[in-house]
Amino acid sequence: MSPPSLRVQTVLYQNSQASLGRFLTAISTASALARAEGLVGQASLAIGDSSATPVLTHPETLDEWLLGVPFDTVGYRHYGANLGSAGGHNRLFEDLVEDLVLVCNPDTYASPRLVAELLAPLADPTVGVVEARQLPLEHPKAHDPATGDTSWASGSCFVARAEVIAATGGFDPDLFFLYCDDVDFSWRTRLAGWRVVHRPAARVFHDKRLTAEGFVDAGDAEIRFSAEASVLLAWRYSRPDIAERNLRRLEESPDERHRDVATMLRQRQRAMGLPEPLDPEGRVAQFVDGEYAVHRFSYAH
């Protein structure tokens, strides 16, 4: 059988030219190595841009960053609006014809064997999504050390079968504009019958930082949208008890941003704008100590 075709895609938002160049050079190297080993057939690169003004002002600079010309086609689309990560990737999914799609953040930098390692678990037809290991701040959620099975795959870097995208519709940007879109996508993937696995050997640098106190540095958008998702995920996955508990905590929070989110969610609740509940038997959804998987460790303690 011929090797599968692969699309690499990313969504930009006000990224610097230098950061984009580092991202493209690294993912280009990893893709070229996988093709040289016969693991990938046709390959394409798709870039969406949600920035107010185009990040890629001179498309010809792509030639400088794409070392070894590992991609048969390269596409760049400036949306002219902030679609969020979920909406931007879904727009790119619309013309997906490749067998596999590698979704990655533009603030990641691929190790040389990233693509090759991500593809390895897909030899098992039950695996639908394969997640990379993030460095230097490894994600603390647990995975089975023998099979790699995990609750969900981080949208910072994963590869998925095109059948998974077709069956799930990809992300749900109407519900999860930024954060936890990957959790929801992973859980719907598992509900559809595929496995989601973590691949420790597939290493990617993700530009995440710790504060001086040793906590993960969260920006304003992460604080707001992760708070919103803590309620919306519970509503969607048939846990109204957790949704109500989390909503009350937001209402009582000393953080004004949390209270603003709570006000919006209460209005949505009264307007009957809640998501249709899924997984009433609790087959895939995990709500553990405020997280969406069992964690192996915590950066907060």
N, C-alpha and C positions, 0 to 999 in steps of 0.2 A: 504494500500500500504506500502511496505517496504521503509525505509528511503533511501535517495540517497547515493551512494558511493561518496567518496571525495578523491581527490589527493591534497596534499600540495606540492608545488614545489618552489624552490629558486635557484638562480644562484650566485655562489661565484666569487669573484675576489680579490685575495690577502687579504682576511679577516684574522683576527687573530683567533687563537683557542679559546680565551676567548670570543670574540664577537660571534663566531659561537655557542659556548656552551650556551650563554645567549639566543640567538635566538631560538635554538632548544628546550631548556627547556620551554620557554614561549609558543611557538606554540604547543608543546606537551601537556602542561597543558590545553590549550584552546581546542585542539582537543579531549582530553580525556573527558572533561566536556560535549562537544556536543554529543559525543557517549553515555555517561552515561544518557543523557536526551532523547536518542532515536532519535536525529535529524540527525545522520549520521550512515550509515551502515558500509560497508567495507571502510577502510581508508588506504591510502598509503602516503609515503613521497618520493619525488624524488629530488635529489640534483645534479645540474650540476656545474662544476668547470671550469672557463675560465682562471684560474691563470696559470702562466708559470710553476710552480711546484705545486703539489697537496696541498691544504690546509689541507685536512683530511689525514694526514700521518699515523694515527693509527685508522682505521675504528671501532675497538672495543670500542673506546671511545664514540661512538654513544649510547651505552647502558647506559652510565652514564647520558647522557643528555635527553634521551627520557623517561621521567618519566611516570610510569603507563602503559607503552607499548601500546600507543594508535593507533599504525599503524600496519596493518597486513603485509605490505611489506615496506622495506626501500631500496632505490637504490641510489648509488653514482657513478657519471660518471665524470672523468677528461678528458676534451676535448683536452688538449694539444695545445690549441690555444685560443686567446681572441676573442670570438664570440660576445662580447657585451651582454647586457641584453636581447635585442630582439632575437638575434640569439641563445643564450643559452636557453631561454625559448622555442623557436620554436623547438629546438632539443629535448627537453623533451616532447613537445606536440606530437611528432611523434608516441609514443606508448600509448597515452592517451586512456584508456578504462573506466575510472570512469565517473560518471554522471556530476560531478562538479570538477572544479580545482581552488584551492586557490593559486594565484600568489602573492609572497611577497618578498621584499628585505631582504637580510641577516642582514642589519643594522636596522631592526625593531624588536620590542619586543611586543608580543601580550598581551592584557589584557585577563583575564581569560574567559570572555564571548565573545571574538572576533568572533570566528567561529560561535557560536550560533546566534549572532546578524547579521552577514553577511548573514546567510541562510534565515532569516525571510522574507525578501522581495521577495525571490524566490517562495513563495507560489503563487504569481501572475505570470501566465505564460508569460505575456508580458515583464517581467523583464529578461534581459539577463546577465547583469553585475551589481555587487553591490560593491561599494567602501567603505573602512573604513575611519574613521575620524582620522587624524594624530595629534599627540601631541608630544612635546609642541608647535610646530609651525603648527597650523592648516592651511590647504591650504585655501587661500582666495576666491577661485572661488565659485560662487553662486550655490545654489540648491533650488528647490521648497520645502518649509518647510512642505507642506502637503504630497506630493508624493515622494519627494527625487530626482526627475528628475534633472539631471545635464548634462552639455555639454560633459564631458569626465571623465573617472575614472583614478586616478593616479595608475601607475604600481607598486608603493611601496607596495600596499596591496589591492587586490580586488579578488572577487570570480566570476567565469564565468561558464555558462553552457557549456558542451562539444559540444552541437550543435552550439554554437556561434563560438567556435574555429574551428569547421569543416567548417562552412559556410564562415568564413572570412579568414581562413588560419593562424589565429593568428596574430603575429606582422609582420612587413615588415622590416627585418634587412638590406636589400639591400638599402633601402631609409633612414631608421632611425636607426642608429647603437646603439645609446644610448638614447638621449633625444627626447621627443615628439613621440616616438614609441607608447606610451600609448594613446596620443591624437588621432593619426591616427587610431589605433585599435578601440577606442571607437566610432569614427565617422563612421567607416565602419560597426561597430556593429549596430549603429542606422540606417544607410542606409539599412541594411538587415532586419530591422523591429523590432528590440528589443529595449527596454528602458535601459538606463544606470542611475543608481540611487546611491545617497549618503546615507549612514546609519550612522547618528551621534552617535548612541549608540554602534556602533562597533568601539571600540577605540584601536589604536595601537600607541606605541611610535616609532617615526622615528628620528634617530639620525641626525638631522639637526641643524645648529647653526646660530646665529646672530653675526655679527662683532661688535666691540666696538662702531661703529657708528650707530648700529641698523639696518643694512642691512643683508639680507640673505647671508651667506658666500658661494660663488660660486667658485668651483675649476676650473682648467684649462680646463678639459674635458667638464664641463657644459657650460663654456663660448663659447668654440668652437662649440660643437654640437648643443647647443640651437640656436646659431646664424645661423648655417646651416639650422636647422629645420624651422626657421622663414621664410626662402625663399622657402624651399621644400614643406612645408605644403600649402602655398599659391598657388604654382604651381599646386600641386595635386588637391586642392579643388577649382579650376576654378576661382582663383583671381589673374590673371597675373599682375594686377595693383598694388596689395599689394606686390607681389613677387618682382617686379621691384623697387618699393619704398624701400623695405627692403634691397635689394641688393645694391642699390646706397648708402644707409646709411652705410652699411658695408665697401664699397669701400672708403668712406670718413671718416671712424672712426679713431681716434687717436690710437686705440688699434691694434697693429700689427697682433694679432691673428684674429681679424675680417677681416682685409685686406687679410690675407692668405686665409681665407674661401671664401671671395668674388672672389678672383682670380680663385680658384678651381671651383666655381659655374659658373663663366663666361665661363670657358673652357667647362664645362658640357653643358651649354646652346648652345654654338657654335657647339658642337658635336651632338646636338639634343638628348641629354641624359636626357631629362626632363620626369617626371612621367606622365602617362596617366591621363588626368583631370577627376575628379569625381564631383558629386553633383553640376551640373551647375545651378540648381535652388536655391542653397544655403539653402537646407532644414536642414542640420545638422551642417555645419561648421560655427564657430563663430570667427570673428577677431575683437576684441574690445580693442582699446588702446594698441596694441602690445601684447595682451593676447588672449587666445583661449576660453574665456568664460567671461561673466560679473563677475566682482569681487565684493565681499562684503566690502573688505577693502584692504589696502596695507601695507606691511612692509617697503616700500621704502619712505613713507612720514610721 
